[in-house]
Amino acid sequence: MTLEELEIKFTAQTSGLSSQLNTVKQQLGGVTGSTVKTTSALGNMVKMGAIFGGAMIGRELIQVGKEALTMANNAVESENLFEVSMGAMAGSTRAWSEKLSKSLKLNAYTVRQSVGTYNVMFKSMGIGAEKAQDMSQGLTELAQDMASFYNLDPTEAFQKLSSGITGESEPLILAAA
């Protein structure tokens, strides 16, 4: 075989290889285009997720803020109720509520709200201030004991006892069941 024949044979074989390489190159170009499109779409999805997630977090933060404001207003109102209803006995009753709250790990505001509410009820029944204070403290402790014993929310136990004081016996029966 001469050098010219070898050159012709080599050129013929490489032209087929070039054709195959061009086909592969075109196929890879299609894959690259798809990859770019997919990456762009995923990027857009991530951006939308971040925007949506940010909006959800913002909404939740606003809700937490509203709930905190409501709780703060309720605490102020319960303290006002307590101060007005207890009058001159507010200081000693506050000390009692702090001691009870610490020993039973209760919310002191809730304890004072209960005592204040009971005190208003007893005073409206014509019971003297000292006796009303004693009864209010006793029933507040009873509500906590009842909540613990019957596995109730303390507010629910308070409401059941309050109902019993006003003459509704059904809530008390349900508590014992």
C-alpha positions, 0 to 999 in steps of 0.5 A: 500500500502506497502512502497516497492509498493510506492517506485516502483510506485514513481520510475516508475513515476520519470523515465518518468519525467527524460525522459521528462527532458532529451528531454527538455534539448536536445531542450534547447541545440539546442536553445543555439547553435542557439543563439550562432551562431546568436550572432556570426553572428550579431557580425561579421555583426557589425564588418563589418558595422564598417569597412565599415562605417569607410571606408566611413567616411575616404573617405568623410574626404578625399573629404572634404580635397580636397575641402578645398584645392581647395577652398584655392587655388581659394582664393589665385588665386583670391587674386593674380588676384585682386592685379595685376589687381587693382595695386595701387588702391588695398588698397582702393578697398580692403577696399570697398570690406570688407565694402560691404561684411560685409554689405551684408554678402558676401564672400569677396574673391568672391567680390574681384574676381569679381572686379578684373575680371571686372577691367581686362576686362575694362582695356583691353578695354582701359578704364582708371584705375580710371574709370575701378575701378568705373565701376568694383565696380558698376558692382560687386554691380549690380551683387549682386543686380541682384542675390538677385532680381532674386534669382540667385547665385551671380556667375551666375549673375556675369557671365550674366553681364560679358557676356553682357559686351562682347556683348552677350545679351541672358544671360541678357534677360534670367535674366530678364525673 
